[in-house]
Amino acid sequence: MPAPTAVRTAASFAPIVRRHSRLVHTVAMRVLHSRADADDVVQETFLAAWTNLDAIDDPAAISGWLVTTARRRAYDRLRRAVRVPFDELDEAVPAPDRHAPAGVAERTSLVAAARDVLARMPAPQRRCWELRHLDGLAYAEVATALDLPVSTVRGMLVRARETIARELATWR
């Protein structure tokens, strides 16, 4: 079977990248918790999609294929990062402070306090904040998701940030 021309493939592939980039990045971030690693996984995923575009039979299934590929590549990246031969561990180097019991306890308390502040917010305001800051949506996307004007979303986010800053000021 002859390979498709580069122009046709590039033209058909660009909308796929635009449409699914955020989804693929979100999947990678949820596994890796590292923007740099997630960006690498996104590139690897779309490179794999580019090279296997002709093998994907159902164009409607591309999002599922991309999500599955991104998740697998993210887990592969985690597995590669964890593989440190036991004899290479240096016991003389102390563990980072973030792993010390006091650091873990402090972060756990901060997370609990932040969850408490969010739980006390009005539901629409909290949802705006979650969509913007946890899911990384743009203002217009938050407005669309909640069926609100963008100006309302902006106002709710300002009030949410002020509340969080005021309530968590002792944690600074």
C-alpha positions, 0 to 999 in steps of 0.5 A: 500500500503506498504511503499517504502524501506528507501534505495530506497527512500533515493537514489531517493530523494538525486538527487531531493535535489541536483537538487532543493536546490538552487531554493527552497532557492532562492524562500524562500530568495525572500520572507523572505530576511533572510538567516536563515529563508530561510534555515529553509524553505528549510529544512521544504520544503524538509522534507514535500517532503520526507514525501509526496514523494509517493503522488507526481504522476508526477515526472516532477512536483516535482519542481513546488511542491517544489516551491509552498511548499517553497513559502507557508511556507515562507509566513506562517513564515512571518505571524507568525512573524508579529503576535504581540499582540497590548497590548505587544507593548512597546511604550517606546522602540524607533523604530530602526534607520533603520526605522527612516525617515533619515535612510530610505532616506539614504538607498533609496539614496544609492540604487538609486546610486547603480542602477545608477552605475549598469546601466552605466556598460556594459551590459555583465559586469552588468549581470555577477554581477547580476547573481553572487551577486543578484542570488547567482550563482557560477562562473561556473553557471554564465559562463554557463548562459552567454555562456562565459568562466569562466575566462572572468566572473571572469575578468568582476566581478573584474572590476564590483566590482572595479567600484562599490567600486570606484563610491560608495566610498562616501557612506562608 
